[in-house]
Amino acid sequence: MSDNKLIFVVDDDPFILNLVRKRLENKAYELETFMYGEECLDQLDRKPDLIILDYLFMKPDTRVMNGMEIFEKIREKEPDIPVIMLSGQDSGNIVLELARKGIEDYVIKDNELMDNLEIAINELFRKE
């Protein structure tokens, strides 16, 4: 068992998963990536220190849960695991809804994504 923080990254975009993995892997984090929230929920008993969760999921010809639904399921099972939401949406309404529901942070998928995500993670773990 290592002292590294276990981070689950859930995004249906392989490019984003790869970006996050490349940026965070050498930072003493243990990363586990999932394409869909359902896979992440199956692994919650591993008690990750953080879940980075996409807001919107697309799977051809299949109904998959969106980030909000997954977040609510995470809260039901493991209310203490912090969640940072990623999204291409920068709508104030969405951010407000997420904040009300208890999301730790919200990072927009733009050119600053990795810098902002790393800042959010550092702030989160500093609070502990």
BELQUI-V675092 format. One record per helix or strand. SS is the DSSP state (H for helix, E for strand). FROM is the first residue (numbers start at 1). TO is the last residue. Records with the same first field share a line. If there is no record, write none. Layout:
SS: FROM-TO ; FROM-TO
This chain:
E: 5-10 ; 29-34 ; 50-54 ; 82-87 ; 105-108
H: 14-24 ; 37-42 ; 44-46 ; 67-77 ; 92-101 ; 113-127
